[in-house]
Amino acid sequence: MLAFSNNEMDLLLLPPLSPDLNPIERVWGMLQNRLNSHDPHPRTARELRDILPDLWHEIPQEQI
């Protein structure tokens, strides 16, 4: 372990993209795939904000 800066925080020497450390990345990918296949594609920030919760809730809990 290494001391982090002057705050004396201990860090684990693990790879930064370890799947165990970033489980949400896989879920973001599933959400992105659903968004890419959604028809019609959202064209404004408001449309995107309105559709994302629906797409999120469509992801089965078993996959999350």
PDB file of N, CA, C, O and CB in Angstrom:
ATOM      1  N   MET A   1       0.843  -1.184   0.000  1.00  0.00           N
ATOM      2  CA  MET A   1       0.000   0.000   0.000  1.00  0.00           C
ATOM      3  C   MET A   1       0.884   1.242   0.000  1.00  0.00           C
ATOM      4  O   MET A   1       1.994   1.240   0.533  1.00  0.00           O
ATOM      5  CB  MET A   1      -0.957   0.001   1.220  1.00  0.00           C
ATOM      6  N   LEU A   2       0.370   2.282  -0.602  1.00  0.00           N
ATOM      7  CA  LEU A   2       1.110   3.528  -0.696  1.00  0.00           C
ATOM      8  C   LEU A   2       0.361   4.647   0.018  1.00  0.00           C
ATOM      9  O   LEU A   2      -0.870   4.648   0.048  1.00  0.00           O
ATOM     10  CB  LEU A   2       1.357   3.897  -2.162  1.00  0.00           C
ATOM     11  N   ALA A   3       1.080   5.577   0.580  1.00  0.00           N
ATOM     12  CA  ALA A   3       0.445   6.758   1.172  1.00  0.00           C
ATOM     13  C   ALA A   3      -0.002   7.666   0.036  1.00  0.00           C
ATOM     14  O   ALA A   3       0.777   7.942  -0.876  1.00  0.00           O
ATOM     15  CB  ALA A   3       1.421   7.511   2.150  1.00  0.00           C
ATOM     16  N   PHE A   4      -1.221   8.125   0.079  1.00  0.00           N
ATOM     17  CA  PHE A   4      -1.784   8.962  -0.977  1.00  0.00           C
ATOM     18  C   PHE A   4      -1.650  10.418  -0.587  1.00  0.00           C
ATOM     19  O   PHE A   4      -2.293  10.886   0.353  1.00  0.00           O
ATOM     20  CB  PHE A   4      -3.263   8.604  -1.245  1.00  0.00           C
ATOM     21  N   SER A   5      -0.803  11.133  -1.324  1.00  0.00           N
ATOM     22  CA  SER A   5      -0.569  12.554  -1.117  1.00  0.00           C
ATOM     23  C   SER A   5      -0.177  12.805   0.340  1.00  0.00           C
ATOM     24  O   SER A   5       0.477  11.970   0.965  1.00  0.00           O
ATOM     25  CB  SER A   5      -1.825  13.376  -1.496  1.00  0.00           C
ATOM     26  N   ASN A   6      -0.567  13.922   0.860  1.00  0.00           N
ATOM     27  CA  ASN A   6      -0.251  14.255   2.252  1.00  0.00           C
ATOM     28  C   ASN A   6      -1.364  13.859   3.206  1.00  0.00           C
ATOM     29  O   ASN A   6      -1.260  14.101   4.409  1.00  0.00           O
ATOM     30  CB  ASN A   6       0.023  15.738   2.384  1.00  0.00           C
ATOM     31  N   ASN A   7      -2.421  13.257   2.694  1.00  0.00           N
ATOM     32  CA  ASN A   7      -3.559  12.876   3.529  1.00  0.00           C
ATOM     33  C   ASN A   7      -3.367  11.527   4.209  1.00  0.00           C
ATOM     34  O   ASN A   7      -4.224  11.083   4.972  1.00  0.00           O
ATOM     35  CB  ASN A   7      -4.815  12.844   2.697  1.00  0.00           C
ATOM     36  N   GLU A   8      -2.238  10.876   3.931  1.00  0.00           N
ATOM     37  CA  GLU A   8      -1.903   9.594   4.527  1.00  0.00           C
ATOM     38  C   GLU A   8      -3.008   8.559   4.331  1.00  0.00           C
ATOM     39  O   GLU A   8      -3.350   7.822   5.256  1.00  0.00           O
ATOM     40  CB  GLU A   8      -1.621   9.771   6.000  1.00  0.00           C
ATOM     41  N   MET A   9      -3.562   8.509   3.121  1.00  0.00           N
ATOM     42  CA  MET A   9      -4.572   7.512   2.777  1.00  0.00           C
ATOM     43  C   MET A   9      -3.868   6.316   2.149  1.00  0.00           C
ATOM     44  O   MET A   9      -2.974   6.482   1.319  1.00  0.00           O
ATOM     45  CB  MET A   9      -5.652   8.103   1.807  1.00  0.00           C
ATOM     46  N   ASP A  10      -4.269   5.116   2.544  1.00  0.00           N
ATOM     47  CA  ASP A  10      -3.692   3.906   1.975  1.00  0.00           C
ATOM     48  C   ASP A  10      -4.475   3.504   0.735  1.00  0.00           C
ATOM     49  O   ASP A  10      -5.706   3.514   0.741  1.00  0.00           O
ATOM     50  CB  ASP A  10      -3.684   2.759   3.010  1.00  0.00           C
ATOM     51  N   LEU A  11      -3.763   3.151  -0.324  1.00  0.00           N
ATOM     52  CA  LEU A  11      -4.378   2.711  -1.563  1.00  0.00           C
ATOM     53  C   LEU A  11      -4.017   1.258  -1.822  1.00  0.00           C
ATOM     54  O   LEU A  11      -2.911   0.817  -1.511  1.00  0.00           O
ATOM     55  CB  LEU A  11      -3.940   3.599  -2.740  1.00  0.00           C
ATOM     56  N   LEU A  12      -4.960   0.517  -2.395  1.00  0.00           N
ATOM     57  CA  LEU A  12      -4.682  -0.846  -2.802  1.00  0.00           C
ATOM     58  C   LEU A  12      -4.077  -0.816  -4.196  1.00  0.00           C
ATOM     59  O   LEU A  12      -4.479  -0.003  -5.028  1.00  0.00           O
ATOM     60  CB  LEU A  12      -5.966  -1.719  -2.765  1.00  0.00           C
ATOM     61  N   LEU A  13      -3.133  -1.676  -4.454  1.00  0.00           N
ATOM     62  CA  LEU A  13      -2.507  -1.726  -5.762  1.00  0.00           C
ATOM     63  C   LEU A  13      -3.315  -2.657  -6.676  1.00  0.00           C
ATOM     64  O   LEU A  13      -2.932  -3.805  -6.901  1.00  0.00           O
ATOM     65  CB  LEU A  13      -1.031  -2.200  -5.646  1.00  0.00           C
ATOM     66  N   LEU A  14      -4.437  -2.146  -7.197  1.00  0.00           N
ATOM     67  CA  LEU A  14      -5.302  -2.901  -8.096  1.00  0.00           C
ATOM     68  C   LEU A  14      -5.405  -2.162  -9.420  1.00  0.00           C
ATOM     69  O   LEU A  14      -5.264  -0.940  -9.462  1.00  0.00           O
ATOM     70  CB  LEU A  14      -6.707  -3.114  -7.473  1.00  0.00           C
ATOM     71  N   PRO A  15      -5.647  -2.889 -10.496  1.00  0.00           N
ATOM     72  CA  PRO A  15      -5.804  -2.206 -11.782  1.00  0.00           C
ATOM     73  C   PRO A  15      -7.011  -1.270 -11.759  1.00  0.00           C
ATOM     74  O   PRO A  15      -8.030  -1.602 -11.154  1.00  0.00           O
ATOM     75  CB  PRO A  15      -5.951  -3.231 -12.919  1.00  0.00           C
ATOM     76  N   PRO A  16      -6.916  -0.105 -12.406  1.00  0.00           N
ATOM     77  CA  PRO A  16      -7.994   0.877 -12.347  1.00  0.00           C
ATOM     78  C   PRO A  16      -9.273   0.443 -13.043  1.00  0.00           C
ATOM     79  O   PRO A  16     -10.337   0.980 -12.737  1.00  0.00           O
ATOM     80  CB  PRO A  16      -7.531   2.150 -12.942  1.00  0.00           C
ATOM     81  N   LEU A  17      -9.212  -0.499 -13.958  1.00  0.00           N
ATOM     82  CA  LEU A  17     -10.410  -0.928 -14.679  1.00  0.00           C
ATOM     83  C   LEU A  17     -10.863  -2.313 -14.245  1.00  0.00           C
ATOM     84  O   LEU A  17     -11.528  -3.014 -15.007  1.00  0.00           O
ATOM     85  CB  LEU A  17     -10.155  -0.917 -16.178  1.00  0.00           C
ATOM     86  N   SER A  18     -10.516  -2.709 -13.049  1.00  0.00           N
ATOM     87  CA  SER A  18     -10.921  -4.011 -12.550  1.00  0.00           C
ATOM     88  C   SER A  18     -12.439  -4.101 -12.520  1.00  0.00           C
ATOM     89  O   SER A  18     -13.094  -3.202 -11.991  1.00  0.00           O
ATOM     90  CB  SER A  18     -10.334  -4.268 -11.151  1.00  0.00           C
ATOM     91  N   PRO A  19     -13.022  -5.175 -13.081  1.00  0.00           N
ATOM     92  CA  PRO A  19     -14.484  -5.287 -13.077  1.00  0.00           C
ATOM     93  C   PRO A  19     -15.069  -5.325 -11.674  1.00  0.00           C
ATOM     94  O   PRO A  19     -16.223  -4.945 -11.476  1.00  0.00           O
ATOM     95  CB  PRO A  19     -14.907  -6.524 -13.827  1.00  0.00           C
ATOM     96  N   ASP A  20     -14.291  -5.778 -10.698  1.00  0.00           N
ATOM     97  CA  ASP A  20     -14.782  -5.795  -9.327  1.00  0.00           C
ATOM     98  C   ASP A  20     -14.916  -4.387  -8.763  1.00  0.00           C
ATOM     99  O   ASP A  20     -15.718  -4.159  -7.857  1.00  0.00           O
ATOM    100  CB  ASP A  20     -13.857  -6.620  -8.449  1.00  0.00           C
ATOM    101  N   LEU A  21     -14.143  -3.444  -9.285  1.00  0.00           N
ATOM    102  CA  LEU A  21     -14.176  -2.086  -8.762  1.00  0.00           C
ATOM    103  C   LEU A  21     -15.160  -1.195  -9.515  1.00  0.00           C
ATOM    104  O   LEU A  21     -15.564  -0.153  -8.997  1.00  0.00           O
ATOM    105  CB  LEU A  21     -12.795  -1.482  -8.820  1.00  0.00           C
ATOM    106  N   ASN A  22     -15.549  -1.582 -10.717  1.00  0.00           N
ATOM    107  CA  ASN A  22     -16.414  -0.746 -11.545  1.00  0.00           C
ATOM    108  C   ASN A  22     -17.632  -1.521 -12.047  1.00  0.00           C
ATOM    109  O   ASN A  22     -17.847  -1.585 -13.257  1.00  0.00           O
ATOM    110  CB  ASN A  22     -15.630  -0.187 -12.727  1.00  0.00           C
ATOM    111  N   PRO A  23     -18.430  -2.108 -11.165  1.00  0.00           N
ATOM    112  CA  PRO A  23     -19.575  -2.891 -11.651  1.00  0.00           C
ATOM    113  C   PRO A  23     -20.605  -2.044 -12.389  1.00  0.00           C
ATOM    114  O   PRO A  23     -21.335  -2.570 -13.229  1.00  0.00           O
ATOM    115  CB  PRO A  23     -20.246  -3.594 -10.493  1.00  0.00           C
ATOM    116  N   ILE A  24     -20.683  -0.762 -12.102  1.00  0.00           N
ATOM    117  CA  ILE A  24     -21.678   0.081 -12.750  1.00  0.00           C
ATOM    118  C   ILE A  24     -21.345   0.293 -14.223  1.00  0.00           C
ATOM    119  O   ILE A  24     -22.239   0.589 -15.016  1.00  0.00           O
ATOM    120  CB  ILE A  24     -21.780   1.426 -12.035  1.00  0.00           C
ATOM    121  N   GLU A  25     -20.069   0.146 -14.609  1.00  0.00           N
ATOM    122  CA  GLU A  25     -19.686   0.348 -16.001  1.00  0.00           C
ATOM    123  C   GLU A  25     -20.437  -0.595 -16.930  1.00  0.00           C
ATOM    124  O   GLU A  25     -20.840  -0.204 -18.025  1.00  0.00           O
ATOM    125  CB  GLU A  25     -18.188   0.158 -16.167  1.00  0.00           C
ATOM    126  N   ARG A  26     -20.624  -1.831 -16.498  1.00  0.00           N
ATOM    127  CA  ARG A  26     -21.351  -2.797 -17.320  1.00  0.00           C
ATOM    128  C   ARG A  26     -22.810  -2.380 -17.473  1.00  0.00           C
ATOM    129  O   ARG A  26     -23.396  -2.536 -18.544  1.00  0.00           O
ATOM    130  CB  ARG A  26     -21.260  -4.205 -16.708  1.00  0.00           C
ATOM    131  N   VAL A  27     -23.392  -1.853 -16.404  1.00  0.00           N
ATOM    132  CA  VAL A  27     -24.786  -1.405 -16.452  1.00  0.00           C
ATOM    133  C   VAL A  27     -24.912  -0.178 -17.350  1.00  0.00           C
ATOM    134  O   VAL A  27     -25.884  -0.062 -18.097  1.00  0.00           O
ATOM    135  CB  VAL A  27     -25.311  -1.089 -15.029  1.00  0.00           C
ATOM    136  N   TRP A  28     -23.937   0.748 -17.292  1.00  0.00           N
ATOM    137  CA  TRP A  28     -23.978   1.905 -18.188  1.00  0.00           C
ATOM    138  C   TRP A  28     -23.945   1.437 -19.639  1.00  0.00           C
ATOM    139  O   TRP A  28     -24.622   2.010 -20.494  1.00  0.00           O
ATOM    140  CB  TRP A  28     -22.794   2.867 -17.902  1.00  0.00           C
ATOM    141  N   GLY A  29     -23.160   0.395 -19.920  1.00  0.00           N
ATOM    142  CA  GLY A  29     -23.096  -0.161 -21.270  1.00  0.00           C
ATOM    143  C   GLY A  29     -24.432  -0.715 -21.713  1.00  0.00           C
ATOM    144  O   GLY A  29     -24.836  -0.516 -22.859  1.00  0.00           O
ATOM    145  N   MET A  30     -25.133  -1.413 -20.815  1.00  0.00           N
ATOM    146  CA  MET A  30     -26.466  -1.940 -21.147  1.00  0.00           C
ATOM    147  C   MET A  30     -27.436  -0.796 -21.424  1.00  0.00           C
ATOM    148  O   MET A  30     -28.243  -0.870 -22.350  1.00  0.00           O
ATOM    149  CB  MET A  30     -27.005  -2.830 -19.998  1.00  0.00           C
ATOM    150  N   LEU A  31     -27.354   0.257 -20.623  1.00  0.00           N
ATOM    151  CA  LEU A  31     -28.221   1.415 -20.820  1.00  0.00           C
ATOM    152  C   LEU A  31     -27.917   2.088 -22.154  1.00  0.00           C
ATOM    153  O   LEU A  31     -28.831   2.491 -22.874  1.00  0.00           O
ATOM    154  CB  LEU A  31     -28.054   2.418 -19.665  1.00  0.00           C
ATOM    155  N   GLN A  32     -26.629   2.209 -22.482  1.00  0.00           N
ATOM    156  CA  GLN A  32     -26.223   2.811 -23.759  1.00  0.00           C
ATOM    157  C   GLN A  32     -26.750   1.989 -24.934  1.00  0.00           C
ATOM    158  O   GLN A  32     -27.226   2.559 -25.916  1.00  0.00           O
ATOM    159  CB  GLN A  32     -24.682   2.927 -23.839  1.00  0.00           C
ATOM    160  N   ASN A  33     -26.673   0.666 -24.849  1.00  0.00           N
ATOM    161  CA  ASN A  33     -27.188  -0.184 -25.924  1.00  0.00           C
ATOM    162  C   ASN A  33     -28.684   0.009 -26.109  1.00  0.00           C
ATOM    163  O   ASN A  33     -29.176   0.070 -27.236  1.00  0.00           O
ATOM    164  CB  ASN A  33     -26.883  -1.653 -25.636  1.00  0.00           C
ATOM    165  N   ARG A  34     -29.401   0.104 -25.005  1.00  0.00           N
ATOM    166  CA  ARG A  34     -30.851   0.320 -25.102  1.00  0.00           C
ATOM    167  C   ARG A  34     -31.162   1.691 -25.701  1.00  0.00           C
ATOM    168  O   ARG A  34     -32.096   1.834 -26.490  1.00  0.00           O
ATOM    169  CB  ARG A  34     -31.507   0.191 -23.714  1.00  0.00           C
ATOM    170  N   LEU A  35     -30.383   2.681 -25.325  1.00  0.00           N
ATOM    171  CA  LEU A  35     -30.582   4.023 -25.864  1.00  0.00           C
ATOM    172  C   LEU A  35     -30.288   4.052 -27.361  1.00  0.00           C
ATOM    173  O   LEU A  35     -31.020   4.676 -28.129  1.00  0.00           O
ATOM    174  CB  LEU A  35     -29.694   5.035 -25.127  1.00  0.00           C
ATOM    175  N   ASN A  36     -29.215   3.377 -27.774  1.00  0.00           N
ATOM    176  CA  ASN A  36     -28.863   3.348 -29.195  1.00  0.00           C
ATOM    177  C   ASN A  36     -29.923   2.668 -30.044  1.00  0.00           C
ATOM    178  O   ASN A  36     -30.123   3.035 -31.202  1.00  0.00           O
ATOM    179  CB  ASN A  36     -27.541   2.647 -29.386  1.00  0.00           C
ATOM    180  N   SER A  37     -30.606   1.676 -29.475  1.00  0.00           N
ATOM    181  CA  SER A  37     -31.615   0.960 -30.252  1.00  0.00           C
ATOM    182  C   SER A  37     -33.013   1.545 -30.086  1.00  0.00           C
ATOM    183  O   SER A  37     -33.961   1.066 -30.708  1.00  0.00           O
ATOM    184  CB  SER A  37     -31.628  -0.495 -29.855  1.00  0.00           C
ATOM    185  N   HIS A  38     -33.150   2.573 -29.257  1.00  0.00           N
ATOM    186  CA  HIS A  38     -34.472   3.182 -29.047  1.00  0.00           C
ATOM    187  C   HIS A  38     -34.889   3.972 -30.289  1.00  0.00           C
ATOM    188  O   HIS A  38     -34.096   4.716 -30.866  1.00  0.00           O
ATOM    189  CB  HIS A  38     -34.459   4.108 -27.795  1.00  0.00           C
ATOM    190  N   ASP A  39     -36.133   3.796 -30.679  1.00  0.00           N
ATOM    191  CA  ASP A  39     -36.659   4.515 -31.841  1.00  0.00           C
ATOM    192  C   ASP A  39     -37.928   5.224 -31.413  1.00  0.00           C
ATOM    193  O   ASP A  39     -38.849   4.561 -30.937  1.00  0.00           O
ATOM    194  CB  ASP A  39     -36.932   3.550 -33.046  1.00  0.00           C
ATOM    195  N   PRO A  40     -38.022   6.500 -31.554  1.00  0.00           N
ATOM    196  CA  PRO A  40     -37.062   7.416 -32.158  1.00  0.00           C
ATOM    197  C   PRO A  40     -35.967   7.800 -31.157  1.00  0.00           C
ATOM    198  O   PRO A  40     -36.173   7.760 -29.944  1.00  0.00           O
ATOM    199  CB  PRO A  40     -37.778   8.673 -32.673  1.00  0.00           C
ATOM    200  N   HIS A  41     -34.812   8.170 -31.686  1.00  0.00           N
ATOM    201  CA  HIS A  41     -33.720   8.625 -30.841  1.00  0.00           C
ATOM    202  C   HIS A  41     -34.084   9.974 -30.230  1.00  0.00           C
ATOM    203  O   HIS A  41     -34.649  10.830 -30.912  1.00  0.00           O
ATOM    204  CB  HIS A  41     -32.401   8.721 -31.645  1.00  0.00           C
ATOM    205  N   PRO A  42     -33.768  10.169 -28.962  1.00  0.00           N
ATOM    206  CA  PRO A  42     -34.031  11.485 -28.372  1.00  0.00           C
ATOM    207  C   PRO A  42     -33.179  12.540 -29.078  1.00  0.00           C
ATOM    208  O   PRO A  42     -32.001  12.325 -29.360  1.00  0.00           O
ATOM    209  CB  PRO A  42     -33.737  11.477 -26.841  1.00  0.00           C
ATOM    210  N   ARG A  43     -33.808  13.691 -29.356  1.00  0.00           N
ATOM    211  CA  ARG A  43     -33.097  14.757 -30.073  1.00  0.00           C
ATOM    212  C   ARG A  43     -32.763  15.945 -29.192  1.00  0.00           C
ATOM    213  O   ARG A  43     -31.971  16.806 -29.576  1.00  0.00           O
ATOM    214  CB  ARG A  43     -33.919  15.225 -31.241  1.00  0.00           C
ATOM    215  N   THR A  44     -33.357  15.996 -28.024  1.00  0.00           N
ATOM    216  CA  THR A  44     -33.089  17.106 -27.110  1.00  0.00           C
ATOM    217  C   THR A  44     -32.707  16.544 -25.738  1.00  0.00           C
ATOM    218  O   THR A  44     -32.934  15.368 -25.452  1.00  0.00           O
ATOM    219  CB  THR A  44     -34.330  18.051 -26.997  1.00  0.00           C
ATOM    220  N   ALA A  45     -32.134  17.389 -24.910  1.00  0.00           N
ATOM    221  CA  ALA A  45     -31.772  16.971 -23.550  1.00  0.00           C
ATOM    222  C   ALA A  45     -33.021  16.585 -22.768  1.00  0.00           C
ATOM    223  O   ALA A  45     -32.985  15.659 -21.957  1.00  0.00           O
ATOM    224  CB  ALA A  45     -31.007  18.097 -22.815  1.00  0.00           C
ATOM    225  N   ARG A  46     -34.113  17.282 -23.004  1.00  0.00           N
ATOM    226  CA  ARG A  46     -35.365  16.968 -22.300  1.00  0.00           C
ATOM    227  C   ARG A  46     -35.880  15.587 -22.701  1.00  0.00           C
ATOM    228  O   ARG A  46     -36.305  14.812 -21.844  1.00  0.00           O
ATOM    229  CB  ARG A  46     -36.437  18.041 -22.596  1.00  0.00           C
ATOM    230  N   GLU A  47     -35.846  15.272 -24.007  1.00  0.00           N
ATOM    231  CA  GLU A  47     -36.275  13.953 -24.467  1.00  0.00           C
ATOM    232  C   GLU A  47     -35.392  12.861 -23.865  1.00  0.00           C
ATOM    233  O   GLU A  47     -35.887  11.806 -23.467  1.00  0.00           O
ATOM    234  CB  GLU A  47     -36.240  13.880 -26.006  1.00  0.00           C
ATOM    235  N   LEU A  48     -34.094  13.113 -23.799  1.00  0.00           N
ATOM    236  CA  LEU A  48     -33.166  12.153 -23.216  1.00  0.00           C
ATOM    237  C   LEU A  48     -33.470  11.958 -21.735  1.00  0.00           C
ATOM    238  O   LEU A  48     -33.506  10.829 -21.245  1.00  0.00           O
ATOM    239  CB  LEU A  48     -31.713  12.617 -23.411  1.00  0.00           C
ATOM    240  N   ARG A  49     -33.686  13.054 -21.031  1.00  0.00           N
ATOM    241  CA  ARG A  49     -34.004  12.982 -19.603  1.00  0.00           C
ATOM    242  C   ARG A  49     -35.308  12.220 -19.370  1.00  0.00           C
ATOM    243  O   ARG A  49     -35.446  11.517 -18.369  1.00  0.00           O
ATOM    244  CB  ARG A  49     -34.104  14.396 -19.003  1.00  0.00           C
ATOM    245  N   ASP A  50     -36.265  12.356 -20.291  1.00  0.00           N
ATOM    246  CA  ASP A  50     -37.547  11.675 -20.131  1.00  0.00           C
ATOM    247  C   ASP A  50     -37.447  10.175 -20.416  1.00  0.00           C
ATOM    248  O   ASP A  50     -38.137   9.385 -19.772  1.00  0.00           O
ATOM    249  CB  ASP A  50     -38.582  12.304 -21.047  1.00  0.00           C
ATOM    250  N   ILE A  51     -36.601   9.767 -21.368  1.00  0.00           N
ATOM    251  CA  ILE A  51     -36.543   8.360 -21.765  1.00  0.00           C
ATOM    252  C   ILE A  51     -35.604   7.530 -20.894  1.00  0.00           C
ATOM    253  O   ILE A  51     -35.837   6.333 -20.724  1.00  0.00           O
ATOM    254  CB  ILE A  51     -36.112   8.256 -23.202  1.00  0.00           C
ATOM    255  N   LEU A  52     -34.554   8.127 -20.341  1.00  0.00           N
ATOM    256  CA  LEU A  52     -33.568   7.346 -19.588  1.00  0.00           C
ATOM    257  C   LEU A  52     -34.151   6.567 -18.404  1.00  0.00           C
ATOM    258  O   LEU A  52     -33.783   5.406 -18.223  1.00  0.00           O
ATOM    259  CB  LEU A  52     -32.497   8.260 -19.087  1.00  0.00           C
ATOM    260  N   PRO A  53     -35.031   7.138 -17.598  1.00  0.00           N
ATOM    261  CA  PRO A  53     -35.586   6.330 -16.491  1.00  0.00           C
ATOM    262  C   PRO A  53     -36.340   5.095 -16.991  1.00  0.00           C
ATOM    263  O   PRO A  53     -36.252   4.031 -16.380  1.00  0.00           O
ATOM    264  CB  PRO A  53     -36.525   7.187 -15.636  1.00  0.00           C
ATOM    265  N   ASP A  54     -37.075   5.226 -18.089  1.00  0.00           N
ATOM    266  CA  ASP A  54     -37.793   4.074 -18.633  1.00  0.00           C
ATOM    267  C   ASP A  54     -36.821   2.995 -19.092  1.00  0.00           C
ATOM    268  O   ASP A  54     -37.018   1.812 -18.813  1.00  0.00           O
ATOM    269  CB  ASP A  54     -38.693   4.503 -19.799  1.00  0.00           C
ATOM    270  N   LEU A  55     -35.767   3.410 -19.800  1.00  0.00           N
ATOM    271  CA  LEU A  55     -34.779   2.446 -20.272  1.00  0.00           C
ATOM    272  C   LEU A  55     -34.059   1.787 -19.099  1.00  0.00           C
ATOM    273  O   LEU A  55     -33.778   0.589 -19.136  1.00  0.00           O
ATOM    274  CB  LEU A  55     -33.765   3.128 -21.199  1.00  0.00           C
ATOM    275  N   TRP A  56     -33.764   2.557 -18.068  1.00  0.00           N
ATOM    276  CA  TRP A  56     -33.103   2.025 -16.876  1.00  0.00           C
ATOM    277  C   TRP A  56     -33.956   0.938 -16.231  1.00  0.00           C
ATOM    278  O   TRP A  56     -33.447  -0.120 -15.859  1.00  0.00           O
ATOM    279  CB  TRP A  56     -32.821   3.151 -15.866  1.00  0.00           C
ATOM    280  N   HIS A  57     -35.256   1.203 -16.100  1.00  0.00           N
ATOM    281  CA  HIS A  57     -36.144   0.244 -15.434  1.00  0.00           C
ATOM    282  C   HIS A  57     -36.415  -0.989 -16.282  1.00  0.00           C
ATOM    283  O   HIS A  57     -36.894  -1.995 -15.760  1.00  0.00           O
ATOM    284  CB  HIS A  57     -37.455   0.910 -15.083  1.00  0.00           C
ATOM    285  N   GLU A  58     -36.123  -0.937 -17.568  1.00  0.00           N
ATOM    286  CA  GLU A  58     -36.277  -2.107 -18.439  1.00  0.00           C
ATOM    287  C   GLU A  58     -35.152  -3.123 -18.255  1.00  0.00           C
ATOM    288  O   GLU A  58     -35.302  -4.283 -18.637  1.00  0.00           O
ATOM    289  CB  GLU A  58     -36.332  -1.668 -19.890  1.00  0.00           C
ATOM    290  N   ILE A  59     -34.038  -2.703 -17.679  1.00  0.00           N
ATOM    291  CA  ILE A  59     -32.918  -3.639 -17.478  1.00  0.00           C
ATOM    292  C   ILE A  59     -33.290  -4.610 -16.357  1.00  0.00           C
ATOM    293  O   ILE A  59     -33.562  -4.179 -15.237  1.00  0.00           O
ATOM    294  CB  ILE A  59     -31.582  -2.871 -17.133  1.00  0.00           C
ATOM    295  N   PRO A  60     -33.306  -5.909 -16.642  1.00  0.00           N
ATOM    296  CA  PRO A  60     -33.673  -6.879 -15.609  1.00  0.00           C
ATOM    297  C   PRO A  60     -32.701  -6.846 -14.439  1.00  0.00           C
ATOM    298  O   PRO A  60     -31.493  -6.703 -14.627  1.00  0.00           O
ATOM    299  CB  PRO A  60     -33.727  -8.284 -16.198  1.00  0.00           C
ATOM    300  N   GLN A  61     -33.230  -6.979 -13.240  1.00  0.00           N
ATOM    301  CA  GLN A  61     -32.404  -6.971 -12.032  1.00  0.00           C
ATOM    302  C   GLN A  61     -31.375  -8.094 -12.039  1.00  0.00           C
ATOM    303  O   GLN A  61     -30.305  -7.949 -11.448  1.00  0.00           O
ATOM    304  CB  GLN A  61     -33.281  -7.088 -10.797  1.00  0.00           C
ATOM    305  N   GLU A  62     -31.677  -9.212 -12.697  1.00  0.00           N
ATOM    306  CA  GLU A  62     -30.727 -10.319 -12.757  1.00  0.00           C
ATOM    307  C   GLU A  62     -29.466  -9.909 -13.508  1.00  0.00           C
ATOM    308  O   GLU A  62     -28.377 -10.392 -13.200  1.00  0.00           O
ATOM    309  CB  GLU A  62     -31.368 -11.542 -13.426  1.00  0.00           C
ATOM    310  N   GLN A  63     -29.605  -9.020 -14.490  1.00  0.00           N
ATOM    311  CA  GLN A  63     -28.446  -8.562 -15.241  1.00  0.00           C
ATOM    312  C   GLN A  63     -27.642  -7.538 -14.455  1.00  0.00           C
ATOM    313  O   GLN A  63     -26.423  -7.452 -14.604  1.00  0.00           O
ATOM    314  CB  GLN A  63     -28.881  -7.973 -16.569  1.00  0.00           C
ATOM    315  N   ILE A  64     -28.320  -6.766 -13.621  1.00  0.00           N
ATOM    316  CA  ILE A  64     -27.628  -5.768 -12.819  1.00  0.00           C
ATOM    317  C   ILE A  64     -26.896  -6.465 -11.696  1.00  0.00           C
ATOM    318  O   ILE A  64     -26.238  -5.810 -10.888  1.00  0.00           O
ATOM    319  CB  ILE A  64     -28.611  -4.714 -12.263  1.00  0.00           C
TER     320      ILE A  64
END
